[in-house]
Amino acid sequence: MYFLKRNWMDILVFALIVGSAGTFISALVFPQTFDYEEFYLLDNELSAEQYSNISIQVNEMINNDETRLAETVHREGSNTIELKINDANKGTIEGVKTEFDEILSTMGLSFTDDNGTQWNPINNFLPKVVTIIISILIGTIIGVVYALGNRRVMSDEDVKHYLGQKTLGTF
Amino acid sequence: MRKQSEVDNFQGVDHEILENLQTATKVIRNTMGRNGLQTLLVSSVNDSSGVAEAATHIAYLMVQLGQRILLINMDCTMEEHVVSRLQPEKGDKLLKTLAGSPYMSEAIKQTQYDELNYIGIEDVDDKELMDIIDGSNLDSRLNPLRNYFDTIIIIGPDYERYERYSSIFETADSLVTISKDNTSDYRKLRTYLNESDLFKLYSLGVIRHR
């Protein structure tokens, strides 16, 4: 156990450094994302043709073939249109909202937004924790390997333990 | 009278090192006295400057404790440094005397400190040094000097530089090991101490060089 007593600080430092790096990486790889929804209140009722145009433009400007980022929901005969954005970070959501506002504006629709806004955070807790734990383990292993390679005699206790000698002095 | 250049190079002993090694020196003197030991080898695996510093200052401190000391340098790389500390008289040195004279006393030089005498070493390569020491029966040639000096201190060269360190181990009866904190390696130190054990050297302990 003298090995641990002698090297715990080095091992801890490596575990903390690599663990911190893992935390940073997990924040980059698994950023906080949200499912977002918002109701737009239109001044007039929306016709089926207008809604169809809005859907087409949302697909052209916001969605692409691979991902379906945003979708709209409209009940016939109502003057509301719901915008749903799935699994996106705050910046993306703000960008989509701006684009959606432009679509409505270019179609000559007047509206009030920010009604019934909901931000539902998506839970990335588990992959983040797993990443951090793995990085701490890797740091600990690196620390142990470093400690195994550190054969310096750095203290009076080292002299006694490794060499079986007493320390006469230090200069 | 000393030349001006000699005075310029003079360093003398370092008071901080003296302070640090005071207790160690007393332990060394007492243990050697109690065990009838007279020839102390100060050496290391790879810290020649630490060995030269420690041996020089231990020798000085032992003189202060009333002992008559002969310091023998067997590390060519540290000759200049030791000379700058002790300022011995000029003249024949260890290897020339071993090779050409039956009397070791011819190599002994008085240093600037009373009761501290010194045998210096010529600048030769490692192989030549070992060849001369191997064939010189140094241990028995030191015997007459043991009657005159209370303690003989030998500055040993780095252990890892020589394959045949046995010739140096067998000249001494006691050992102080210098270990430099940043470059030491306990495996190498163990090998060195195990070999010294084969020659029945009484290991007094380790002095750490920070």
Interface residues (C-beta under 8 A of the other chain):
Chain A: R151 R152 V153 M154 D156 D158 V159 Y162 L163 G164 Q165 K166 T167 L168 G169 T170 F171
Chain B: E16 I17 N20 L21 T23 A24 V27 I28 E53 A54 H57 V176 T177 S179 D181 N182 T183 S184 D185 Y186 R187 L189 R190 L193 S203 L204 G205 V206 I207 R208 H209 R210
